[in-house]
Amino acid sequence: MSGAAALPDLPAWELRRLYHRRETSPGEVVRAVFERIDAQEPHLHAYLFRDREASLAEAARWDGAAGRDDAPPLAGIPVAVKDNICTRGWPTTCGSRMLAGFKPPYDATVITRLRRAGAIIVGKANLDEFAMGSSTENSAFGPTRNPWDPARVPGGTSGGPAAAVAAGEAALALGSDTGGSIRQPAAFCGVVGLKPTYGRVSRYGLVAFASSLDQIGPLARDVRDAALLLHVIAGRDPADSTSSDAEVVPYHDRLTGTIRGLRLGVVREFFAEGLDRGVGAAVRTAIETCRDLGAVCEEVSLPHASYALPAYYIVAPAEASSNLARYAGVHYGHRTAAAGDLETLYSRTRREGFGAEVKRRIMLGTYALSAGYYEAFYLRAQRVRALIRRDFEAAFARFDALLGPVTPTAAFRIGEKVDDPLQMYLSDVYTVPLNLAGIPGVSVPCGFTDGLPVGLQVIGRPFDEGTMLNVAYAFEQATPFHTMRPPPAHPAGGAAARGRSPRS
Ligand code: GLN
């Protein structure tokens, strides 16, 4: 039962049920979500763009139909979209001055699928510029704040989507994950975040950062909702040649909640030096819970895991330097006012349009790809990538899924790491190995440390999101964390957990 929980705090599957029973309507829900946005956005800044009238008009279209038996899966459900996913006629800035004012003439495939599924797009959510960072502080339009403590970061780069879902500013969100950008903010904000297998979801219309690593995926309040959204966006797309035609199953209907006898590998290297004690304790307790549920949990080693971060910071910047070459002030986006010759047009446009972290990546990547260094850096990183993939293959020969922390620490303070790129990069040590190997992972809330959420990472076999989701679901259903909501944010920060919501 929904009890007294406010509409903006309900998961999508529960809203669907209420629509079906005619207990509420998409119009009522979307209005309530915008009221929440009005109250919270001055403190959180999860969104870069909204069009209330357009969203309300969309919602009204579904008012009658959302409750019907044949209603599409997300009929009347408010969804936030990370602002590096193209939306026709709506700004898509990538959190960069370079694309300020850019309105794509087309929808990304995931957006087309969302619309077909009846979703109401509430707005475009904040991110680190071009999805480079781990805190959303690299957004050219100002940081997003963590709903659990506005003095802290929500994680990144999908910090806006994660904060929006945590704070009831959307029921669901789409993020992108190149090295952890869905899972890490999900962990920091106490929501579920899923990076699908590479190729599971079309990247058509996702502004490219590192094309061999990028994936779009869901952020949600619980595992069932993440499964529901994955089912809507997954599958082959002729517009993305790297998308796979591997079978898409109705993940949300396959959640049994039973993991008895399942073999779960606990990644030894993810519990080494650098893991915060409070985070480690919460994750270890979570593993005990899986054991209590009848799973066989044993340690497993990924011997090359410690090389993942250095390899990632060659491969990702290399691909970024190539992908970002297109922002030259010619076709779209920012163009300098002070151009003389063509060379000056390029260099001034790029100097003015890109922020410091993006410039750092372009320089790193260009260096790693340059003649004489290519073999030493890029090729070697690609070899490390193969070794990491093999580590996972060996682990999955013995285990059905793997477990570990998502991040070494809980949410850090705004400003704490922004001047120290290496510290910022270390936030991704447990997430980048999956991107390098192309395998799926999900962050599921597993406890708190000092009042801040902690995430458990469940890692799946390629294209076996189903088993991975079922492990996450079984854990979630045995614990109260997914029912907890942050208190209303105040500018001063330091908010204390409100505890269980009435709907649990
Ligand atoms: N934090 C990582 C980076 O800055 C991952 C970003 C991402 O997944 N988009 O590259």
Residues whose N, C-alpha, C, O or C-beta is under 5 A from the ligand:
A	BS01	LIG	A131 M132 G133 S134 T157 S176 D177 T178 G179 G180 S181 D428
